[in-house]
Amino acid sequence: MSAVQTIDAAAQAAKRVIPGTSIFDGEAAARGYALNAMCYSFNNADNRAAFMADEEAYCAKFGLTPEQREAVKARNVLQMIEAGGNVYYLAKLAGIFGLNVQDLGAQQTGMSVEQFKQMLLDAARQEA
């Protein structure tokens, strides 16, 4: 086994597995590069307008995979994360859809937005 193969094998063995959680690591970053680059582009208002005018063409411009395009089309943040999306970049896209960070948290936890907000309030009260 070469040194590179040994390092690759060690990296695979060291991967964290958290049931029900997508780990954003180097592999996910590489997989999600196009999606995250597109979301980063939304820092510019002209790019947000271009996306809203022709979503399919805008996704194609960045070379999104079919899986990523489907997740965007479905407005499904969990699918976007599975496709390599980073939640901090995805927040830019979610904003275009009228979603805020609490909406994203609710999707990630499988709760309603109201349940998620209540969970945050309850946690804050416990710390006080």
N, C-alpha and C positions, 0 to 999 in steps of 0.2 A: 504494500500500500504506500502510495506517495505521500509526501508531507501535506499536499493540498487535500488529498482524499481523507487523510487523518483529521485535518482541521474541519472539513465538511462533515465528517461522521460525528465529531465531537459537538459541532454546532447543532446538528439534528438531534442528538441525544439530549442536549441542554435546553431544547425548546420548552418553554413553559406551556403547560396545558391547564387552562382554567375552563371547566365545563360551561358552555353557554356564552363564552367570551371570545371575541376575535382579538388576538394579540397583534398590535401594530409593531412589527419588527422590520428588519431590512428587506426580507422577502415580501412582506405586505407593501412596503414603500415602493419597491420595484414594480410590483403588480399594479399598484394604484397610481403610478406616476402620471399617466395621462389624465385620469379623473381629478387628481389633486392639482395638476397644472391648470386644468380648465377652471376649477373652483377658485384658484388663486387669481385667475384673470378677472374674476368678478369684483376685484378691488376697484376696477375702472367702470364707471357708469355706462360708457359706450359699449363695453363688452356685455354688461347685464342686458342692455337694450337689444343687442345683437342676438343673444341667447333667446330672449323672449320673442323676438321676431321670427326666428327659425331655429328652434331647439335642435332638430335633427342635424341640420347643416353645421351648427356650432359644435355639437358633439363629434361630428365627423372631422371637423377641422383639427381637433385634438387627438383623434385616433382612439376614441374610447372603444373598448371591447364590447361585443354583444351583451355580455353580462352587465357591464357598467351602464350601457345605454338602456337596458331594460330596467335597471334599478333607478336610474334618473327618471325615466318615463313613468315608473310606478310611484315616484316620490317616496321611495322606501329607503330610509337612511340605514337601516340594518343591512340591507342588501348592498348598499354602497360601501359600508364598512367591510363586509365580507369580500367585496371586490377590490379591496385595497385602499379604500377611502380613509382619510384621516379626519376625525371629527372636527378639528379646528378649521380645516379647509372646507369641509362639507357645510359648516355653519354659514359660509358665504352663499352657497347654493340654496340652503334652507331658507335664508332670508329672502331670496327671490320668490320662493313659494309662500312666503308669509309665515314661516315657522320661526320660532325663537329657540334658544338653548333649552328651555324647559320642555318644549315640544319634542326636541331630540332626546332628552333624558327620559321622557315618558315612553317614546318608542323603544329606546334601548332597554328599559326595564319591564316593558310589557304592561305598563300601567296607563290609566287615563292621565291626562294632564293634571286634572284636579287631584287625583291620588298622588301623583308625583310631587306636586306642590305641597301637599299635606305632609308627605314623608320628609321633605326638606324642612318644613316648619317644625315638625316633631323632633327631628334630629337637632335643630338649632336650640330648641327648648331644653333638651337633655344636656346640652353642653353648657347652658347658662347657669 
